[in-house]
Amino acid sequence: MISQELLQLLACPSCKGPIQPSEDGLALVCEAERLRYRIDDGIPVMLIEEATSF
């Protein structure tokens, strides 16, 4: 689980908007861009080319 402090520091690399945990807790999502950034071993993979659309 990503801490609230870290979530406040992170932003979507595509639009620079806020991100939030996905419902399943396995990714961070940007609602504005409809992108999902996976979390591997507790580390968010915040690369646009690795993001998936939802």
C-alpha positions as CSV (number, residue, x, y, z in Angstrom):
1,M,0.0,0.0,0.0
2,I,1.3,3.5,-0.9
3,S,1.3,6.0,2.0
4,Q,-0.8,9.1,1.9
5,E,2.4,11.2,2.1
6,L,3.8,9.6,-1.0
7,L,0.4,10.0,-2.9
8,Q,0.5,13.7,-2.2
9,L,3.9,14.0,-3.8
10,L,3.2,11.9,-6.9
11,A,1.5,13.2,-10.0
12,C,0.5,11.6,-13.3
13,P,3.5,11.9,-15.6
14,S,1.2,12.5,-18.6
15,C,-1.0,15.4,-17.3
16,K,0.7,16.2,-14.0
17,G,-2.7,15.8,-12.3
18,P,-3.5,13.8,-9.1
19,I,-3.3,10.1,-8.9
20,Q,-5.1,7.7,-6.5
21,P,-4.8,4.0,-5.7
22,S,-6.9,1.7,-7.8
23,E,-9.8,-0.2,-6.2
24,D,-7.7,-3.4,-6.1
25,G,-4.7,-1.6,-4.7
26,L,-2.4,-3.0,-7.4
27,A,-1.9,0.3,-9.3
28,L,-2.2,4.0,-9.2
29,V,-4.7,5.6,-11.5
30,C,-5.2,9.0,-13.2
31,E,-8.9,9.6,-13.7
32,A,-8.3,12.6,-16.0
33,E,-6.1,10.6,-18.5
34,R,-7.8,7.2,-17.7
35,L,-4.3,5.7,-17.2
36,R,-3.3,3.0,-14.8
37,Y,0.3,2.7,-13.5
38,R,1.1,-0.7,-12.0
39,I,2.8,-1.2,-8.6
40,D,5.6,-3.8,-8.6
41,D,6.8,-5.0,-5.2
42,G,5.5,-1.8,-3.6
43,I,7.1,0.5,-6.1
44,P,4.9,2.5,-8.5
45,V,6.0,2.2,-12.2
46,M,5.3,5.8,-13.3
47,L,6.4,5.5,-16.9
48,I,3.9,6.7,-19.5
49,E,4.9,3.9,-21.9
50,E,4.2,1.3,-19.2
51,A,0.7,2.7,-18.3
52,T,-2.4,1.0,-19.5
53,S,-5.8,2.6,-20.4
54,F,-8.9,1.8,-18.5
